[in-house]
């Protein structure tokens, strides 16, 4: 069960580290709370254990995972697969910290550009990505299978 956030959460109280198997229960809880078509445990296991292109990190406050993100590194591009923060911990800069850490990992691995897709209706996420330097580059029509919603394709040059 997630603890209620405290007003004194600061950037210093958040630890960013690689996602581990022991984090999966908490990650899956955030996934289910965040997405209408959440990834399965098997999908995350495959990413962590079988995909050598995958890099996943979590944001932790104490022992609690409060957010996570991941990407695939393909040659010199970083394809962000997901970004989620537990609803109790949103609007505290955690996604910004996660994406900043992911960018550092990307740069350390020779990535020159990063990309992601975001639901057309997800104005909050789209605005965050724009603040972080991502720019609209196109539309994937009916990308999301749960409701056939379009995705905005965004890119960032590093």
Secondary structure, DSSP 8 states (H G I E B T S, - for coil): ------TT--GGG-EEEE--GGGHHHHHHHHHHH-TT---HHHHHHHHHT-TTEEEEEEEETTEEEEEEEEEEETTEEEEEEEEE-GGG-SSSHHHHHHHHHHHHHHHTT--EEEEEEETT-HHHHHHHHHTT-EEEEEEEEEETTTTEEEEEEEEE-
